[in-house]
Amino acid sequence: MRTWYQNLISDYPFLKILGSRYTLVLIFFCVWLLFLDNYSFFDHRILDSEINELEANREYYQQEITKDEKSIKEMNYPGHIERYGREKYYMKRDSEDIYIIEYEEERRKDSAEAEQ
């Protein structure tokens, strides 16, 4: 008389392959590496995305550093400090009046940047 296991294997021959020791160990090993290990596949995907984000930030800050170095070099020339103060910080002399004219496009752009 056949047991339930032998009946199942005779009905579904692929279970004979899946039921072997080696296949079960391989499946356990794959599940362990994908889900349970400290260095699992999913943890690596998260870490890789963080690395990519940090590298993008690094490139951005490198560009900002070169732009700042360029502006610092420009500040060594006479008159550039005064011009920079007038353009960026709206500084003025005592006898001057400054009128700031804003356009709608600049307002929208500044408000969009403030929201982010």
C-alpha positions in Angstrom: 0.0 0.0 0.0 1.3 3.4 -1.0 1.7 6.2 1.5 0.2 9.7 0.9 3.7 11.0 0.0 4.3 8.4 -2.7 0.8 9.1 -4.1 1.6 12.8 -4.2 5.0 12.2 -5.9 3.4 9.9 -8.5 0.8 12.5 -9.3 3.2 15.4 -9.4 6.7 14.3 -10.6 8.3 17.7 -10.0 7.8 17.3 -6.3 10.5 14.5 -6.4 13.0 17.2 -7.4 11.7 19.7 -4.9 11.7 17.1 -2.2 15.4 16.3 -2.4 17.7 17.4 0.3 19.9 19.5 -1.9 16.9 21.4 -3.3 15.5 22.1 0.1 18.9 23.3 1.4 19.3 25.6 -1.7 15.8 27.0 -1.2 16.5 27.6 2.5 19.8 29.3 1.6 18.2 31.6 -1.0 15.4 32.6 1.4 18.0 33.2 4.1 20.1 35.5 1.9 17.1 37.4 0.4 15.2 38.0 3.6 16.8 37.0 6.9 20.5 37.8 6.7 22.0 41.1 8.0 23.3 41.8 4.5 20.1 40.7 2.7 19.4 41.6 -0.9 16.7 44.1 0.1 19.0 45.9 2.6 21.6 46.2 -0.1 19.0 47.8 -2.4 18.2 50.4 0.3 21.9 51.0 1.0 22.6 51.4 -2.8 19.9 54.0 -3.2 21.3 55.9 -0.2 24.8 55.8 -1.7 23.5 57.1 -5.1 21.7 59.9 -3.3 24.8 60.8 -1.3 27.0 60.8 -4.5 24.5 63.1 -6.2 24.7 65.4 -3.1 28.5 65.3 -3.3 28.5 66.3 -6.9 26.1 69.2 -6.1 28.2 70.4 -3.3 31.4 70.1 -5.4 29.8 72.4 -7.9 28.8 74.8 -5.2 32.3 74.9 -3.8 33.8 75.7 -7.2 31.2 78.4 -7.7 32.0 79.9 -4.3 35.7 79.7 -5.0 35.2 81.6 -8.2 33.1 84.3 -6.4 35.8 84.6 -3.7 38.5 85.1 -6.3 36.3 87.9 -7.9 36.1 89.6 -4.5 39.8 90.2 -4.5 39.4 92.9 -7.2 38.4 96.4 -6.0 34.8 97.4 -6.5 33.5 93.8 -6.6 32.8 93.7 -2.9 30.6 96.8 -3.2 28.8 95.4 -6.3 28.2 92.1 -4.6 26.8 93.8 -1.5 24.5 95.9 -3.7 23.2 93.0 -5.8 22.9 90.3 -3.2 22.0 92.1 0.0 20.5 95.3 -1.4 23.0 97.5 0.5 23.2 101.2 -0.3 25.1 104.3 0.4 23.6 106.8 2.9 22.6 109.3 0.1 20.9 106.6 -2.1 17.4 105.2 -2.3 16.8 101.7 -3.7 13.6 100.5 -5.4 13.2 96.8 -5.8 11.0 95.8 -8.8 9.8 92.2 -8.7 8.2 90.5 -11.7 5.5 87.9 -11.4 7.7 85.1 -12.7 10.3 85.7 -10.1 7.7 85.8 -7.4 6.3 82.4 -8.5 9.8 81.0 -8.7 10.8 82.3 -5.2 7.5 81.0 -3.7 8.1 77.6 -5.2 11.6 77.4 -3.8 10.4 78.5 -0.4 7.8 75.7 -0.4 10.4 73.0 -1.1 
